Amino acid sequence: MVRVLFVCLGNICRSPMAQAAFERRVAESGLESEVQVDSAGTGPWHVGEAPDPRAAEIAAERGYPITHQRGRQISAEDYEGFDYILAMDRENLANLRLECPSGLHHKLQLLMDYSDLPGYPEVPDPYHGGEEGFEIVADLIESAVRGLLSHIRQNDLQ
């Protein structure tokens, strides 16, 4: 079993979208029994809350609903339990590195490391912007999760 955790700041926009987009890719590939997916935030602000309505709307339009998800904060157990811990941006990656136990830093990466879209090293936070920002985030996430699944199939599921 390969376990993947997507992480953003509050776990109500980017990481829930990434979780659902990746879950859809995994299901379409028939790999549900081999890949487990979750999401979390580095901060506690939205624990227990539903995803941002703008993120939920875009995700539903694209075929991966997220309204059932609830915000949660990354836990110490997550560092041990997940094989891939993918941050949406450098700030969250830096926060993860500060909290990550010794010997587990190799699990931490940026999600966009798996994207083939040039010019986007990270997934920007759309929270304080308009709907267009959520569309861009969805495009970036979809590109990256395609690359991530390809990587996992080649390196972890042989």
VEXDREN-2710 file (C-alpha; in Angstrom, 1 decimal):
% VEXDREN-2710
k/r/px/py/pz
1/MET/0.0/0.0/0.0
2/VAL/1.3/3.4/-1.0
3/ARG/0.0/6.2/1.2
4/VAL/-0.1/9.8/-0.1
5/LEU/-0.9/12.9/2.0
6/PHE/-1.6/16.3/0.4
7/VAL/-0.9/19.3/2.7
8/CYS/-1.8/23.0/2.5
9/LEU/-2.2/25.7/5.1
10/GLY/-5.8/25.2/6.4
11/ASN/-6.9/22.0/4.6
12/ILE/-10.0/23.7/3.1
13/CYS/-8.9/24.6/-0.5
14/ARG/-5.9/23.2/-2.2
15/SER/-5.2/19.9/-0.3
16/PRO/-8.8/18.7/-0.4
17/MET/-8.9/19.4/-4.1
18/ALA/-5.7/17.5/-4.6
19/GLN/-6.9/14.6/-2.5
20/ALA/-10.1/14.3/-4.5
21/ALA/-8.4/14.8/-7.9
22/PHE/-5.9/12.1/-7.1
23/GLU/-8.5/9.7/-5.7
24/ARG/-10.3/10.0/-9.0
25/ARG/-7.2/9.2/-10.9
26/VAL/-6.4/6.3/-8.7
27/ALA/-10.0/4.9/-9.1
28/GLU/-9.9/5.4/-12.9
29/SER/-6.7/3.3/-12.8
30/GLY/-8.2/0.6/-10.7
31/LEU/-5.6/1.1/-7.9
32/GLU/-7.9/1.8/-5.0
33/SER/-6.6/-1.2/-3.1
34/GLU/-3.0/-0.1/-3.6
35/VAL/-3.0/3.6/-3.0
36/GLN/-4.5/5.4/0.0
37/VAL/-5.0/9.2/-0.1
38/ASP/-5.7/11.9/2.5
39/SER/-5.1/15.6/3.1
40/ALA/-4.2/17.9/6.0
41/GLY/-3.3/21.4/6.9
42/THR/-0.2/22.7/8.7
43/GLY/-2.4/25.0/10.8
44/PRO/-5.3/24.4/13.1
45/TRP/-7.6/27.2/11.9
46/HIS/-10.1/25.1/10.0
47/VAL/-10.1/21.7/11.8
48/GLY/-13.5/20.1/11.4
49/GLU/-14.7/22.6/8.8
50/ALA/-16.1/21.8/5.3
51/PRO/-14.0/22.9/2.3
52/ASP/-14.2/26.4/1.0
53/PRO/-17.4/26.7/-1.1
54/ARG/-15.4/28.1/-4.0
55/ALA/-13.1/25.1/-4.0
56/ALA/-16.1/22.7/-3.6
57/GLU/-17.8/24.3/-6.6
58/ILE/-14.7/24.0/-8.9
59/ALA/-14.0/20.5/-7.7
60/ALA/-17.6/19.4/-8.3
61/GLU/-17.6/20.9/-11.8
62/ARG/-14.5/18.9/-12.6
63/GLY/-15.9/15.7/-11.3
64/TYR/-14.3/15.2/-8.0
65/PRO/-16.6/16.5/-5.2
66/ILE/-15.0/17.4/-1.9
67/THR/-18.0/18.5/0.3
68/HIS/-17.7/15.3/2.4
69/GLN/-14.2/16.2/3.5
70/ARG/-13.4/18.0/6.8
71/GLY/-10.3/20.0/7.6
72/ARG/-7.7/18.4/9.8
73/GLN/-4.2/19.3/11.0
74/ILE/-1.3/17.1/10.2
75/SER/-0.3/14.9/13.1
76/ALA/2.9/13.4/14.3
77/GLU/1.7/10.0/13.2
78/ASP/1.2/11.2/9.6
79/TYR/5.0/11.6/9.1
80/GLU/5.4/7.9/9.9
81/GLY/2.3/6.6/8.2
82/PHE/2.5/8.3/4.8
83/ASP/5.0/7.5/2.0
84/TYR/4.5/10.8/0.2
85/ILE/3.8/14.1/2.0
86/LEU/3.2/16.7/-0.7
87/ALA/3.0/20.4/0.2
88/MET/1.2/22.8/-2.0
89/ASP/3.8/25.6/-1.6
90/ARG/7.3/26.3/-0.1
91/GLU/5.9/27.9/3.0
92/ASN/4.0/24.7/4.0
93/LEU/7.0/22.6/3.0
94/ALA/9.2/24.6/5.3
95/ASN/6.6/24.2/8.1
96/LEU/6.5/20.4/7.5
97/ARG/10.3/20.2/7.6
98/LEU/10.4/21.9/11.0
99/GLU/7.9/19.4/12.5
100/CYS/9.1/16.3/10.6
101/PRO/11.0/13.7/12.8
102/SER/14.6/12.9/11.9
103/GLY/15.0/10.4/9.2
104/LEU/11.7/11.1/7.5
105/HIS/12.4/14.3/5.5
106/HIS/12.8/12.3/2.3
107/LYS/9.0/11.9/2.3
108/LEU/8.5/15.7/2.0
109/GLN/8.1/17.3/-1.4
110/LEU/6.2/19.9/-3.4
111/LEU/3.3/18.6/-5.3
112/MET/4.3/20.6/-8.3
113/ASP/7.5/18.6/-8.6
114/TYR/5.3/16.1/-10.4
115/SER/3.8/18.6/-12.9
116/ASP/4.9/19.2/-16.5
117/LEU/3.5/22.7/-16.5
118/PRO/6.4/25.2/-16.8
119/GLY/6.5/28.3/-14.6
120/TYR/4.6/27.0/-11.6
121/PRO/6.9/25.7/-8.9
122/GLU/4.1/25.7/-6.3
123/VAL/0.3/25.7/-6.1
124/PRO/-0.7/29.3/-5.0
125/ASP/-3.1/29.8/-2.2
126/PRO/-6.4/31.0/-3.8
127/TYR/-8.2/31.7/-0.5
128/HIS/-8.0/35.5/-0.5
129/GLY/-8.7/35.8/-4.2
130/GLY/-11.5/35.3/-6.6
131/GLU/-12.9/32.3/-8.4
132/GLU/-10.3/32.5/-11.2
133/GLY/-7.6/31.6/-8.7
134/PHE/-9.4/28.3/-7.9
135/GLU/-9.6/27.4/-11.6
136/ILE/-5.8/27.9/-11.9
137/VAL/-5.3/25.8/-8.7
138/ALA/-7.4/23.0/-10.2
139/ASP/-5.4/23.1/-13.4
140/LEU/-2.1/22.9/-11.5
141/ILE/-3.3/20.1/-9.2
142/GLU/-4.7/18.0/-12.1
143/SER/-1.4/18.3/-13.9
144/ALA/0.6/17.3/-10.9
145/VAL/-1.6/14.4/-9.8
146/ARG/-1.2/12.9/-13.3
147/GLY/2.5/13.0/-13.0
148/LEU/2.4/11.7/-9.4
149/LEU/0.3/8.7/-10.3
150/SER/2.7/7.9/-13.2
151/HIS/5.7/8.2/-10.8
152/ILE/4.0/5.9/-8.2
153/ARG/3.1/3.3/-10.8
154/GLN/6.7/3.2/-12.1
155/ASN/8.5/3.3/-8.7
156/ASP/6.2/1.9/-6.1
157/LEU/3.7/-0.5/-7.7
158/GLN/5.9/-3.0/-9.5
END
